[in-house]
Amino acid sequence: MGKGQLRLFLFLFMFCSFLFLVLSSSVSPRNFPIIPFDEGYTPLFGDHNLIIHSDAKTVHLSLDESSGSGFASHDLYLHGYFSASIKLPSDYTAGVVVAFYLSNGDMYEKNHDEIDFEFLGHIRGKDWKVQTNIYGNGSTNIGREERYNLWFDPSEDFHQYSILWTDSKIIFYVDDVPIREIKRTKSMGGDFPSKAMTLYSTIWDASNWATNGGKYKVNYKYAPYVAEFSDFVLHGCAVDPIDHVTNCDSVQSSETVPSDVTQLERIKMENFRLKHMTYSYCYDKIRYKVPLPECVIDLREAERLRKFDPVTFGNGHHRRGKRHHIKEEAASF
Ligand SMILES: *[C@@H]1O[C@H](CO)[C@@H](O)[C@H](O)[C@H]1NC(C)=O
């Protein structure tokens, strides 16, 4: 190797090392302890359709003609990192919704908060649809839904779905990819979830709205529909459910919850959104004549989304209000 080549080699080596350091400098939020089901959760409804594996770490939730099923965290949390590995029911699952979400709807009937991951059922040959959403302080008529397809078949294997919630932002993750970041803005006012919530996971029949707006119903010929859950992480600031006492948001707890996406993650997020997002409330003219204040309208994005969902750019109907009602009903079985 000549001197010039050596110098070039060294330069490239150092440049690559530098890039590596820059891109990997923040801690990934993945390194939290995984807890057994019983330690963090308790069955919520459809007990006969909830099966805890002998390893104590994996749980099956199923939906059949008699009932769906669900579980809830023992504790309420004000902020934290919440995660589960989920394997969805396979084949024809139209109308079957699996949800992994935070809510305090049982405590605040009129002004509840919510942060949602929802799998909207699937028809063979079509893409899987996932929806994320938040509600703050009871604004169920102000949804902030986004929908995406996935780059894998979520019924084939377990994948990690995570919600990071701090007092300044909410980040949704699929495996190692942050897919959505919601920054709290002044203009959102009370719409940013700000009261302690319980973590829930449920499977239920949402025939009338879930799959293509209710076009495809649950077919019980294929029941039971079984969703599997594992690798539970509940890393948050627990709040006493009785007297609501909390030490949350002390320096200590905000240190242990990483609250930023790294540069590499940001690149992944932007790529994901560019390729996989199919709907955003920011472009739904039926719902919001004027986009909500935090929306930054990008004309190219609008053009791209229009192809997936011309309805929201012209004519259509709402599907959101009813769904909430149903989820609450299911939870009170
Ligand atoms: C939430 O709603 C309640 C009742 O409607 C209201 O009194 C309170 O000010 C709201 N909180 C925020 C942060 O907007």
The ligand as an SDF file (V2000), in Angstrom:
LIG
                    3D

 14 14  0  0  0  0  0  0  0  0999 V2000
  -59.5850   18.6800   31.1710 C   0  0  0  0  0  0  0  0  0  0  0  0
  -61.0000   18.6940   31.2250 O   0  0  0  0  0  0  0  0  0  0  0  0
  -61.5070   19.1800   32.4370 C   0  0  0  0  0  0  0  0  0  0  0  0
  -63.0090   18.9450   32.4370 C   0  0  0  0  0  0  0  0  0  0  0  0
  -63.5750   19.1780   31.1920 O   0  0  0  0  0  0  0  0  0  0  0  0
  -61.1130   20.6250   32.6030 C   0  0  0  0  0  0  0  0  0  0  0  0
  -61.6270   21.1520   33.8080 O   0  0  0  0  0  0  0  0  0  0  0  0
  -59.5900   20.7270   32.5940 C   0  0  0  0  0  0  0  0  0  0  0  0
  -59.1750   22.0660   32.6450 O   0  0  0  0  0  0  0  0  0  0  0  0
  -59.0130   20.0790   31.3380 C   0  0  0  0  0  0  0  0  0  0  0  0
  -57.5700   19.9820   31.4490 N   0  0  0  0  0  0  0  0  0  0  0  0
  -56.7670   20.4400   30.5120 C   0  0  0  0  0  0  0  0  0  0  0  0
  -55.3110   20.2160   30.7440 C   0  0  0  0  0  0  0  0  0  0  0  0
  -57.1670   20.9780   29.5050 O   0  0  0  0  0  0  0  0  0  0  0  0
  1  2  1  0
  1 10  1  0
  2  3  1  0
  3  4  1  0
  3  6  1  0
  4  5  1  0
  6  7  1  0
  6  8  1  0
  8  9  1  0
  8 10  1  0
 10 11  1  0
 11 12  1  0
 12 13  1  0
 12 14  2  0
M  END
$$$$
